[in-house]
Amino acid sequence: MRGAGSTYNDIIDRHVDAKVERTKWRPLASGRVGVNTAILFFIAQCLVGLGVLVCFNTFTIFLGCVSLAVVGLYPFVKRINSWPQAVLGAAFAWGALVGWAAALGSLAPAPVLLYLGAVFWTIGYDTIYAIQDIEDDAIAGIGSTARLFGGSIRLGVGCLYALAVFCITAALLAAGAGGVALGGLFLFALHLAWQATRIDPGDGALALRLFRSNRDAGLILFAGLAVEVFLMQG
């Protein structure tokens, strides 16, 4: 469904993307792919996602359907305020809720806290990503947290990352995680702190590298969790 969400966003944003240097060569924005073709592809993606979703319990199916409202809202938020990254985070992090529900058939404090942590993390790294488009977004009248924070962007991202670490820590403790998982979380937090101190609002190339480094941050967090599970099973 992540792919379907991206296709939907590109359909809605095709005229805006055409005004932004980084996105003007996307298939829809450049006219290389027609809208009708994109809609058919979007429908096909949704059908595949639906086929997977219906394999789970009723509560998980319900959560999956609710997420569509969040995904549907995202492209329009940037046109009316400076917080599209918050809606993006709400959509991207939804898997924390769906995954727990699929495994246990209900929710608990741990997945909700993990969800909130992932939301704050996403807002932070997508704020860094949006540095690349600050000038074009201003011309196109598009809002973003990068524009909102301005010269205080290091502080803004740092606060978001701190909230992410706080919530994820609370989630792991609520789930009964041990020292290995918390050690991975500590290294994850150090990586986020490093990112925040490196931000330069005038350097789009650096912003892209920092954004991409969140793949490594996620792998660090995952490694701590995976090793702990392995040791517990051993």
N, C-alpha and C positions, 0 to 999 in steps of 0.2 A: 504493500500500500504506500510505502515511501515513494516509490516510482510513480504511482498514480497521483500522489499529491504534487510531485514536481511537475508532472505533465499539466495538471489542472492549473497550477500557478503560472506556468509558461503561457497557457491559453489566455488567462485573465490579464496577465502582465505584458502581453506581446507589444502593445503600443508604448508602454513605459520602457520596456527593455530596449526598444529601438532608439531611445534617447540617451541611453547610458553606454559609454564606451566599452565597458567590460562585457556587456550582455547583448550588444546590438547585432552580433553575429550568431546568436542562438537561432536554431532552425525556424521557429515561428516569427521571431522579431525580424529576421532577414528576409522572410518570405520563401525560404527554401522548402518549407513544409507548410501545406495549407491547413487552415483551421479545421475543416471537416476531417482531414486525415488524422489530425491530432486528437480530435474528439473520439474517433473510432478506436484509436490506440488507447486512449484513456478508459473507454468502456471495457476494452479487452483486459486492461490491467485490473480494473475493479472486479471483473468477473473472476479472475484468477485469485485475487485477494479474498473475495467472498467464498470461493471454493475452499480455501484454507480455513477461514473463520468458522464456517459452519461445522467443522470437525470438532470444535471445542464445546464446552458446556454452555448452558443458556446465559449465565451471567457474563461470561467472556464475550459471547456474541453481542450482548447488550452494550458492554463497554466499547467494543469495536465500532458499533453503530454510533454511539455517542461521540466518538472521536471525529466522525465525519463533519460535525458542526464546527469543531475547532479548525480543522483543515480548510473547510469552506470559507471561514472568516478571514484567514490569514492574508490573502492577497489584497484585501480591501483596507486593512488597518493602516498600512503605510500611507494611504491617501488621506487619512483623517487625524492621525496623531503620530507621535514619535516612538511608539512602543511596538512595532511589528515583531521585534525580536522576542517579546514576551509571549505572543501568540504562537510564534514558531516554536519556542521552547515548550509550550503547553502541548503542541502537537507531537514534536519529536520525542518527548519524554513519556508519551502515553504507553509505550511498550512496558514500562515498569509496572503499570497497573494491569495491563492485559496479561503479561507473563505470569504474574503472581496468581491472578484469577484463573488462568488456564491450568495452573498446577494444583491449586487448592480450592478453587470454586468460590472464593470470597476475597475480601480485602482485609488488611490489618494495618496497624500503624507503620510497620516497616516499609511496605511498598509505597505508602502515601508519602512518607518522608523521603524515600529514594526518588520518587517522582518529583517532589519539590526541589531536591538537590539537582536533579538532571535539568529541570527547568532553568534554575539559576545558572548552571554551567552553560547551557545552550545560549542564554541571553548574553553571557559574557563573551563566549567565543564568536558568536555572530556579530556582536558589537565590534570586535576586532576585525572581522571580515568586512564589515560595512565601511571601514576606514577607506577602502579602495574606491568607494563610490561617493564620498562626501560631496565633492564638487558637482558631479553630475546629478546627484540626488537633490541638491539645492536648486539647480536649474530646473529640474523636472517637478519640483514641489513635492518630493517624496520624503517622508519622515523616517528617522532611524535613531537608535540610541547613540550611535557614533556622533551624529550631528547634535543631539541633545546634550551629551556630556561635554562636547567641545574640548577645551583645554584641560578639562578635569577627567579625561577619559581613562587615564591610568587609575585614578581613585575610583571611578565608577566601576570599571571592570574588576578592580581589586575587591571592592565591596561585594559584587555579585559572586565572585569566586569564593570569598569567605563564607557567604551564605550557602553556597553549594557544598562546601566542605562540612559546614556545621550540620546541614540536613542529612548528608550522606553518612556522617559519623553517627548521628542519632539513629539513622536507619539500620546501620550495621549493629549497633548496640541493641536496638529493639529486636533484631533478628538473632541475637545471641552470638555474633561473630567473635572470633578470638584474635590472638595477637598477630597472626600472619596476615589476616585480612586488614586489620588496623594498620599494620606496617605498610602494606601496599597503599592504603589510603593516605598515610603520611607522605610517602613518596609522590603520590598523585597531587597532594596539596603543595608540595615543594615545586612541582612542575608548573602548577597554576600560578604560584607566586612569581616564579621566574618569568612567565609570560607577561604578567601585569607590569613588572618592572621594565620590561623591554619595549613596551608599546611606544611608538612614535607616530602621532596623528598625521604627520606629513609624509610618511613612508608607506605607500601602499604595498610595495613588494615585501617589505618586512611583515606587514600585517597579514599577508597571505601565508607567509612561512609560519608565523605564530599560530594562525588559524589551523593550518594543516598539522601542526605539532600536537593538536588535541587528540589526534589518532594515537600518538604515543602515550599521552596522559591516560586515555581510556584503556590502553593495553596494560599499563602499569596497574591500574585499579583492578582490572579483570584478572591479571596474573596473581595478585594477592588473594583474591577470592577463590580462584581455581586451585591454587596450591593448598589453601586451607581445606577445601572440600576433599581434595585428594588425600591429604593427611588424615582427615577424619574417617574416610572410608578405608584407609589402610589399617 
